[in-house]
Each structure stands twice: as C-alpha cells, then as structure tokens.
Amino acid sequence: MLKPLKNKYLIVLATFLVWMAFFDPKDFGMIYNRTEKLKELKQSERHLTTQIAETRKELVLLKSDAESIERYAREHFFMKKDNEELFIVKTP
C-alpha cells in the first residue's frame, strides 16, 4: 500500500498537478474563464460584423434612392405628410 508513496516521480507528478490546478496564477479555472470570454467575444464580433454589413447596405440605399430616404425618415423620425395622421404604438 505504501509502495506508490515511495515512488518519488509519482509524488512529484501529483504535487505538480495539484500546484498547476489550484495555486498557479494561470490555473485551470482562469483558463476556462478566458476561453468562455473568448467565445463570447467571437460571437459578439460575428453579430457586429453582420450589423455593420446591414448598415452599409442601408447607407447605400439612402444615398441613392429617394423612396428609401422617405421610408427611413418615417420609421426613425416619425415624420409624416401633411394630409395624414400618425399613430405611434409602443410594444412592451
């Protein structure tokens, strides 16, 4: 039963693994947290990249098409023509 405890290589290996798992400044918990943060940032980057592409398409339309300028003004700035009424409905 005490034979594995006499093996100095096994003792050093176990001590090393415990040290790296709990006491090292770059322990396994930190590595896991940073990996999760990296996944979140990559997902955010993908989302923002698609949002930038959509905004660029909308910008091209606004620069070239008069109907799209009118539609944008109506949706975002609640502008209306003289002979019509505007109802704003906010959803919760």
C-alpha positions as CSV (number, residue, x, y, z in Angstrom):
1,M,0.0,0.0,0.0
2,L,2.9,2.4,0.7
3,K,4.7,1.4,-2.4
4,P,3.2,4.2,-4.6
5,L,4.1,6.7,-1.9
6,K,7.7,5.8,-2.1
7,N,7.9,6.5,-5.8
8,K,9.5,9.9,-6.0
9,Y,8.4,10.5,-9.6
10,L,4.7,9.8,-8.7
11,I,4.9,12.2,-5.8
12,V,6.5,15.0,-7.9
13,L,3.9,14.5,-10.6
14,A,1.0,14.6,-8.2
15,T,2.5,17.7,-6.5
16,F,2.9,19.4,-9.9
17,L,-0.7,18.6,-10.9
18,V,-2.1,20.0,-7.7
19,W,0.1,23.1,-7.9
20,M,-1.0,23.8,-11.5
21,A,-4.6,23.1,-10.8
22,F,-5.0,25.3,-7.7
23,F,-2.1,27.5,-6.9
24,D,-0.5,28.7,-10.1
25,P,-1.5,32.2,-11.3
26,K,-2.6,30.6,-14.6
27,D,-4.7,27.8,-13.1
28,F,-7.3,25.8,-14.9
29,G,-10.2,27.9,-13.7
30,M,-8.7,31.0,-15.2
31,I,-8.0,29.2,-18.5
32,Y,-11.6,28.1,-18.6
33,N,-13.0,31.6,-17.8
34,R,-10.8,33.1,-20.5
35,T,-11.9,30.5,-23.1
36,E,-15.6,31.3,-22.3
37,K,-14.9,35.0,-22.6
38,L,-13.2,34.4,-26.0
39,K,-16.2,32.5,-27.2
40,E,-18.5,35.4,-26.1
41,L,-16.3,38.0,-27.9
42,K,-16.2,35.9,-31.1
43,Q,-20.0,35.7,-31.1
44,S,-20.2,39.4,-30.5
45,E,-17.8,40.1,-33.3
46,R,-19.9,38.0,-35.7
47,H,-23.1,39.8,-34.6
48,L,-21.5,43.2,-35.0
49,T,-20.0,42.3,-38.4
50,T,-23.4,41.3,-39.8
51,Q,-24.9,44.5,-38.3
52,I,-22.2,46.6,-40.0
53,A,-22.9,44.9,-43.3
54,E,-26.7,45.6,-43.0
55,T,-26.0,49.3,-42.0
56,R,-23.7,49.7,-45.1
57,K,-26.4,48.3,-47.4
58,E,-28.9,50.7,-45.8
59,L,-26.5,53.6,-46.3
60,V,-26.1,52.8,-50.0
61,L,-29.8,52.8,-50.3
62,L,-30.2,56.1,-48.5
63,K,-27.6,57.7,-50.7
64,S,-29.2,56.5,-54.0
65,D,-33.0,56.0,-53.5
66,A,-35.5,58.8,-52.6
67,E,-38.1,56.2,-51.5
68,S,-35.8,54.7,-49.0
69,I,-35.0,58.1,-47.6
70,E,-38.7,58.8,-47.1
71,R,-39.2,55.3,-45.5
72,Y,-36.3,55.8,-43.2
73,A,-37.5,59.3,-42.1
74,R,-41.0,57.9,-41.4
75,E,-39.7,54.9,-39.4
76,H,-37.0,56.5,-37.4
77,F,-38.0,60.2,-37.0
78,F,-41.8,59.7,-37.2
79,M,-42.2,62.2,-40.0
80,K,-45.5,62.4,-41.9
81,K,-47.1,64.0,-44.9
82,D,-49.4,67.0,-44.5
83,N,-52.6,65.1,-45.2
84,E,-52.1,62.1,-42.9
85,E,-52.2,61.2,-39.2
86,L,-49.5,59.3,-37.3
87,F,-50.2,56.8,-34.6
88,I,-47.3,55.5,-32.5
89,V,-47.8,52.2,-30.9
90,K,-45.1,51.0,-28.5
91,T,-44.9,47.4,-27.6
92,P,-43.8,46.3,-24.1
